[in-house]
Amino acid sequence: MNIEQFTVKTQEVLQRAQNITLAHKQQQIENAHLLNAMLEEDKDVLSFLLKKNGVNVNQVRQVTDKMVESYPKVSGDTGSIYLSNGAQKTIQKAIGILAEWKDEYVSMEHLLYGMLLAGDETSNLLKDSGLTEKGLKQAIQELRKGSH
């Protein structure tokens, strides 16, 4: 993963997700950590994209908080922090759509889209909350046109 491929805001999200993981004495950064970090770092964009799809942002936040609390904890030094398989898939998918969307850098929209396609419990939470691939693409197009 080349961090230079990410916008400053997305780099901040990755750092925040790592901090959330450490604060909970966990070793793996899961998609729930990433989603919580996204909700904290960029409320406007993420809220717009989720609400455009009828997603209850507060409810998603409550569920992801519970998910984070349920992850295994380590005692003593947490050692090195690493991305879970689900988080790796999210980032790989986000990077993979750069060319398709004619973008240079991974942004919040790419991360959310990648997370939706990751196929883990956070992906399922987003889908169960009403987020669809088609709906997210439409909201992203609207966001980029500046009509929000």
C-alpha positions, 0 to 999 in steps of 0.5 A: 500500500502506497500511502501517497495514493491516498488523500490527506483526509484518507491518510488521517482516517487510516491513522485514526483507525489505528488509534482506535485499534490501539485504544481498545488494545487490539491488533487488527484494524478491522473495517469497523475501525475504519468506518468509525474513523471515517465517521469521526474524520469526515462527518459531512461527506460520509453523512451525505453519502449514507443519508442519500441512501436512507442509512441511519448514520447514528444507528450504524455508528452504534453498531460499529461501536459494539463491533469494535468492543467485541473484537479480541483484545491483547494484554500487555504490549499490542505489538504491531498493528496490522490490517485484517483481511476485510480491511485489506480488501476494502483498501484493495478495492478502493485502489482498484476503482481509481482508474475506473473513476478516473481519479488519482487518489483514494478518497473517502468515497473510494474507501466507503465503496471498497468497504461496501464490496469487502464482504465482511460484517461491516459490509453486511451492516452497510447493506442491511442499513440500506446502502447499495452499490448503485445508490452509493455510486449515484450519491458520489456522482451527486456529491462530485457535482456539488449539488448537496 
